[in-house]
Amino acid sequence: MRKKNTSSPQKSSAANSGKPSFGKPTQSKPKKFGGYQKKKVSSSVSEANKDSIRLNKYLADGGICSRREADELIKLGLVEVNGKIIKEMGYQVQKEDVVKYDGNQIFAEKPVYVVLNKPKGFITTTKDEKARKTVMDLVQNASPYRIYPVGRLDRQTTGVLLFTNDGHMAKKLTHPSHGVKKIYHVTLDKRISGETLMDILNNGVHLEEGLAKVDQLSFIEGESNRSVGIEIHIGWNRVVRRIFKAKGFEVEKLDRVYFGGLTKKNLKRGQWKILTEQEINFLKMV
């Protein structure tokens, strides 16, 4: 499988700006060491440092938490190295050391971030008891480390899906308090009126969890009134499908075209790519 193709983006792909465009929205959107000589470090010490890593970074690289949070865990005596509780800030971990947090061994890995243009028919899970196809089948060669999907898209939903071994990042992107932006292109089973779109946008829709509020909703320019674009921050299960169902519509196609700044530009269905440093840095600012 190729990592990235160079074909022109699909119809629903994001523009160069990184954000897909809708048609005219139904409503405007309601962020020298002076005086000192530096000492030379002996080659033996320099080589030794290459094989060690600060304990807080080790924990962060292992996907446990951020470095700042790791410092707190260390202060609280919750981290042990080779069976000994370590509370020393700046403690250096060697390659052969065994590091444990909360009784579980932690393995430091380089953070990996992969974006997939998910096709239909794949379940967003790491393993399926019924042996059905999962999204892990599509990214099995993407990383030497174990990576996991961030959030989920249901079996028939397509589009942007992020994978990573960075537990801290995954938690941030899925926690409701962060309100990560998601944009979907929706194809309904029948035409929807502008008045209904305005009602959903202005008043929201009452679902089991509470009031589902929509940030932006409009027809997609150049398409029929069965196709709409919806921007939303809440992450309830199948929330987009349920919003329209509550209004008497069935969603025939659902394609996520934007997630936390990521798009599927230049990625065909089923293809993935490793995020660039620029894309990773953007994600960290979300």
C-alpha positions in Angstrom: 0.0 0.0 0.0 1.4 3.4 -0.9 1.6 5.9 1.9 0.5 8.9 -0.2 -0.6 9.4 -3.7 -0.2 12.5 -5.8 -3.6 12.4 -7.6 -5.9 15.3 -7.4 -8.0 15.5 -4.2 -11.5 14.1 -4.1 -14.5 16.2 -4.4 -14.9 16.4 -0.6 -11.2 16.9 0.1 -10.1 19.9 2.0 -8.8 23.0 0.3 -5.2 24.1 0.6 -6.2 26.1 3.6 -6.9 22.9 5.5 -10.6 23.7 5.9 -13.3 22.4 3.5 -15.6 25.0 2.1 -19.3 24.9 2.2 -21.8 26.9 0.1 -23.3 30.0 1.5 -24.0 29.3 5.2 -27.5 29.5 6.4 -26.3 31.7 9.3 -23.1 33.4 10.2 -21.0 31.4 12.5 -22.7 32.3 16.3 -9.8 31.5 18.0 28.6 33.0 24.1 29.2 32.2 27.5 30.5 35.7 28.3 33.7 35.6 30.3 33.6 31.8 30.7 35.1 28.9 28.7 32.8 26.1 28.0 34.1 22.8 29.3 34.6 19.9 26.9 32.5 16.8 27.5 34.5 13.6 27.3 33.4 11.3 24.5 32.6 8.5 27.0 30.1 10.8 28.9 28.7 12.0 25.6 28.1 8.4 24.4 26.6 7.4 27.7 24.0 10.3 27.4 22.9 8.9 24.1 21.6 5.8 25.9 19.7 7.6 28.6 16.5 9.7 28.7 14.9 11.9 31.4 12.3 9.9 33.3 9.5 12.5 32.6 10.2 12.3 28.9 10.3 8.5 29.1 6.8 8.5 30.5 5.5 11.1 28.0 7.0 9.1 25.1 5.3 6.1 26.5 1.9 7.8 26.0 1.1 8.0 29.7 0.9 11.8 30.1 2.6 15.1 29.3 6.0 15.9 30.7 4.5 18.3 33.3 2.1 15.7 34.4 4.9 13.1 34.6 6.8 15.4 37.0 3.8 15.3 39.3 3.6 11.5 39.2 7.3 11.3 40.0 6.9 13.7 43.0 4.0 11.6 44.3 6.2 8.5 44.2 4.0 6.7 41.7 6.9 5.8 39.3 9.5 3.1 39.9 12.7 2.2 38.1 14.1 -1.3 38.5 11.8 -1.8 41.5 12.8 1.4 43.3 10.5 4.4 43.7 12.1 7.5 42.1 11.3 11.0 43.2 14.3 12.7 41.8 13.6 15.3 39.1 15.8 14.9 36.1 16.5 11.2 36.8 18.0 9.5 33.8 16.6 6.2 32.5 18.9 3.8 30.7 17.8 1.6 27.9 17.9 -1.6 30.0 16.0 -0.1 32.9 12.5 -1.3 33.8 10.1 1.6 34.3 6.7 1.1 35.9 3.8 3.3 36.6 0.8 2.1 38.7 2.4 -1.4 38.5 2.5 -1.6 34.8 5.7 -1.5 32.8 6.0 1.4 30.4 7.9 1.3 27.1 9.1 4.6 25.7 8.4 4.9 22.0 8.8 7.7 19.5 5.3 9.3 19.1 3.7 8.3 15.8 0.8 10.1 14.1 -1.0 8.6 11.1 -4.0 9.9 9.3 -6.2 7.5 7.3 -9.0 8.2 4.7 -11.3 5.5 6.1 -13.4 3.6 3.6 -16.8 2.0 4.3 -17.0 -1.5 5.7 -14.3 -1.2 8.3 -14.9 -1.2 12.1 -13.0 1.3 14.2 -11.6 -1.1 16.8 -8.2 -2.8 17.4 -9.7 -6.2 17.3 -13.1 -7.7 16.4 -14.4 -10.9 18.0 -16.4 -11.7 14.9 -13.3 -11.4 12.7 -14.8 -8.6 10.7 -12.5 -6.1 8.9 -11.1 -3.4 11.1 -9.3 -0.1 10.5 -6.1 -1.7 11.9 -6.0 -3.9 8.7 -5.5 -0.7 6.7 -2.6 0.8 8.8 -0.8 -2.4 9.8 2.4 -1.3 8.0 2.2 2.3 9.0 4.4 2.1 12.2 6.8 -0.3 14.0 4.9 0.6 17.2 1.4 -0.2 18.2 -0.9 2.6 17.3 -4.6 3.1 18.1 -7.5 5.0 16.5 -8.4 8.3 18.1 -12.1 8.2 18.6 -14.2 6.3 16.2 -16.1 6.4 12.9 -18.9 3.8 12.6 -18.7 1.0 10.0 -20.4 2.9 7.2 -18.8 6.3 7.8 -15.8 7.4 5.8 -13.1 10.0 6.0 -10.5 11.4 8.4 -9.4 9.0 11.1 -6.2 9.6 13.2 -4.0 6.9 14.7 -1.3 7.4 17.3 0.6 5.8 20.2 0.5 9.2 22.0 -2.0 8.6 24.8 -1.9 12.1 26.0 -2.7 13.5 22.6 -5.5 10.9 22.0 -7.0 11.9 25.4 -6.9 15.6 24.6 -8.5 15.2 21.2 -11.4 13.0 22.4 -12.1 14.7 25.7 -15.4 16.8 25.5 -13.8 19.7 27.4 -11.4 20.4 24.4 -14.3 20.7 21.9 -12.3 19.5 18.9 -13.8 20.7 15.6 -15.2 18.1 13.2 -16.8 18.7 9.8 -18.9 16.2 7.9 -20.4 16.0 4.4 -23.8 14.4 4.7 -26.0 12.9 2.0 -29.6 12.5 3.1 -32.3 10.2 1.8 -34.4 13.1 0.7 -34.3 16.8 0.2 -34.1 19.1 3.3 -35.4 22.6 3.4 -33.4 25.7 4.4 -36.0 26.3 7.1 -35.2 22.9 8.7 -31.5 23.6 8.5 -32.0 26.9 10.3 -34.1 25.2 12.9 -31.3 22.7 13.6 -28.7 25.4 13.6 -30.5 27.9 15.8 -32.2 25.6 18.3 -30.2 22.4 18.3 -31.8 18.9 18.6 -32.8 17.2 21.8 -31.1 13.7 22.0 -30.8 11.2 24.8 -27.6 12.9 26.2 -29.1 16.4 26.1 -29.3 19.2 23.6 -27.1 18.6 20.6 -25.8 22.0 19.3 -24.5 22.5 15.8 -21.8 25.1 15.1 -22.4 25.5 11.3 -24.8 23.9 8.9 -25.3 24.7 5.2 -26.0 23.2 1.8 -23.0 22.1 -0.2 -22.4 24.4 -3.1 -23.0 22.7 -6.5 -24.9 19.7 -5.1 -28.6 18.9 -4.5 -30.5 19.8 -1.3 -29.9 16.3 -0.1 -26.2 17.2 0.6 -25.2 19.4 3.5 -22.1 20.3 5.4 -22.2 20.2 9.2 -19.6 21.5 11.7 -19.8 20.1 15.2 -17.7 19.9 18.4 -19.6 17.4 20.5 -18.5 13.7 20.2 -21.5 11.7 21.1 -21.9 8.3 19.5 -23.4 8.5 16.0 -24.5 12.1 16.8 -24.7 13.4 13.2 -26.9 10.5 12.1 -29.2 10.9 15.2 -29.5 14.7 14.7 -31.0 14.2 11.2 -33.0 11.1 12.2 -34.7 13.2 14.9 -35.9 15.5 12.1 -37.2 12.6 9.9 -34.2 12.0 7.7 -31.9 9.0 7.2 -28.2 9.6 6.5 -27.2 7.6 3.4 -23.6 8.8 3.3 -21.5 10.3 6.0 -17.9 11.5 5.3 -15.7 13.2 7.8 -13.6 15.7 5.9 -12.0 17.6 8.9 -10.9 16.6 12.3 -8.9 18.9 14.6 -7.1 20.6 11.7 -6.5 17.4 9.7 -8.0 16.7 6.3 -7.9 13.8 3.8 -6.5 15.9 1.0 -4.6 13.8 -1.6 -5.5 10.6 0.2 -7.7 8.0 -1.7 -10.1 5.8 0.3 -8.1 3.3 2.3 -4.8 5.3 2.0 -2.9 6.7 4.9 0.1 9.0 5.5 2.5 9.9 8.4 1.8 13.4 9.6 4.4 16.1 8.9 6.0 18.0 11.7 3.9 21.0 10.8 0.7 19.0 11.0 1.8 17.5 14.4 2.6 20.9 15.8 -0.8 22.2 14.6 -2.5 19.2 16.4 -0.7 20.0 19.6 -2.2 23.5 19.5 -5.7 22.3 19.2 
